[in-house]
Amino acid sequence: MRNNEIFFETIKCDDGIAYNLEYHNQRIARTIMININLHEYILPISDDFLKCKVLYDKYGVLDVIYEPYVKRLIRTFKIVEDDTIEYKYKSMNREHINKLYAQKESADEIIIVKNGWVTDTSIANIAIFDGSNWLTTKMPLLRGTTQERLLDNKELIQTNISVDMLKNAQKIALLNAMVGMNILEHYSFLE
């Protein structure tokens, strides 16, 4: 973590409720080593489906921004490889991810492979369904709050996921705070 770095949490707000704040609180504590209670900062401005973005640095919360949420339609993926990428903290500095995302060509989203193993997309963790179980990577770029919650609830099993496993999965799911576990049955990989 750099001294002047700004981090953020993206939190789902719907019907005036902010979801899964304890998992966001835990990630903030891992990031800046300070306990912040997001319940004190997040007061949804309406009952609409909102994306709440909390900006913070090593000293505490800087800003809370609400905006309507529009879910992206994702059906095609481009697999991109990068063995040097690091994104341990949910930082506003997404330059490396943005460079990889620029390689998506006509795909809707990228899947980042590091050292031969599937990690994440540019906006979500990934899970695959192998016919029996939902599996998620042991090596995500970023420990996602939804991924953590589903692991705690024993809905996912962590393992190393190869590109072959990804391509042969019966289904895949994108995991993030806004979409939860968004299961995709109709998708493709662009070469």
N, C-alpha and C positions, 0 to 999 in steps of 0.2 A: 504494500500500500504506500502510495506517495503522499507526502504531507499535504499537498493542496488538492488532492483528488476529491471529486464529488461523486457520490454514489446515489442510487435510487432504488426504490421498491415500487413495483406496479401492483396495485391492489384492486380487486374486484369489489365494486359497490353496486348493490341492486336492492330495490325496495327499502332504501335507507339503511341497509346493513353493509358493513365492511367485513369481508370474509377472510378467515384464516389469519387473523392478525398475530396470533402467537407464533406461527411459523415465520412471518415477516420480522417480528421482534427478535426471534432467535438468529435470523440471518444478519440483521443489523448488529447484534451483539458479537457475532463471529467476525464481522467486517471491521468494526471500529473499537471493539472491546469496551463498549459502553452499553448499558441497558437503557433502552428507550421504550416507553409504553405508547405505542401508536394509538391506543384508545384515546389518549389525551389530544391527539392532533387531527384525527380523521373524523369529520362530522359531515357525512354526505349531504350535498347541497340540494338534492332532490331524490325522488323515488325511482328515477330513471336508471338504466343500466349504464354505469359510469366506470371509466378507468381513472383511478386515483394514483397519481405519481407523487411520491414523497422523495424530495431531494434532501440529502444530508451529507455531512462531512465528518471528520474525526471529532468535532465539537458538539454535533447534534443536528437537529432538523433545521433545514434552510427554507424550505417552501413545500406547500401542499397544493397540487394542481388537479382539478377535476375536468374531465372532458367526456363527451359521449363516446361509447365504445362501438366500433364497427369491426366485426370479425372478418378477417381476411379469408378468402376462399383459396385453399391450398390443395392442389391435386397432383402437381408435378414437382419432382425434386431433381436437383443436380447434386451429385456427390462430388465434394471438393476435398482434397487432401492438403493438410498443413500440419507438419510435425512440430512447429514452433509456437503455435497459438497458445496463449494463456488468458484465461478470463475467470479467475478464481473469485473475484468480487464483482458484484453488479454495478459496474462503473459507468459513468457517462462517457468515458473514453472507450468508444466501440470502434475505433479506427481499424483495427485488425479484422474484426468481424465484418465491417462494412466493405473492406477490400475483398474478402472472400465472397460476400453477398453479390458483389459486382460481377462475379464469375458465373452467375446463375443462368445467363443467356435467356432463353425463353421460358425457363422453369419458374414456378411460383415461389420456390424456396430452395435453400441449400441444406444438405446434411454434411456436417463436418466430420471428416475421418482424421484421426491423429494416431500416428504410429501403428496404423493398420486396424484401429478399432473405432467404431462408431461412437461419436460423442453426442452432439446436440445439433439443432438447427440454429438459425440466427436468432430465433425468438422463443425457442421451447426446448425442453428435454424430449426424449423419444422413448417410447416403449414399443415392443413388437409382441405379437401373439404367435406362438409357435404351434398352436393347435391344442395345447394343454394349459399353458401359463402365459401371463403377461410378464415379459422380461424388460428390464431397463439397464442401461449401462452402469458399470461400476466406476467408469471414468468420465463423468460429465464435465464439460468445461465449467459449468456453474451448477452448484447444488440448488435445484429449484425447490420452491416451497411446496408446490403440488406433488412433485416427485417424492419429497421427504414425507409428506402426509400419507401418500399412497403406500410408501414403504412401511411406515409406522403401522398402517392399517392392514398390512400383509396382503395388499392387492397387487403388489409387484414383487418380483424377485430380481436382485441385482446380479449381473453377470457381464462378462466381456461379450460384446456383440460385434461379430465380423460383418463385412459387407455382404458376404454370401448369406448369412443369417438374415440380414435386413431384407435382401432381395427375395428370399424364399419365405418370408413371414406371411401368414395368412391375412394379418391386418397389422397396421401400425397405428400408434396414437401419439398425438402431440400433447405435451403436458406443460401448462403454464397457469399462472394465477387467474388469467382472464377466461380461458376456455376449459379449465379443469383438465379432464382426460378426454380429449377430443379424438374419438376413434374414427379412422379413415378406412373404408373398405375399398374405395375406388380411387386408385392413385397409380402413378407410374414414375419411372426413373428415366431421365433424359441422358443420353450418352454424350 
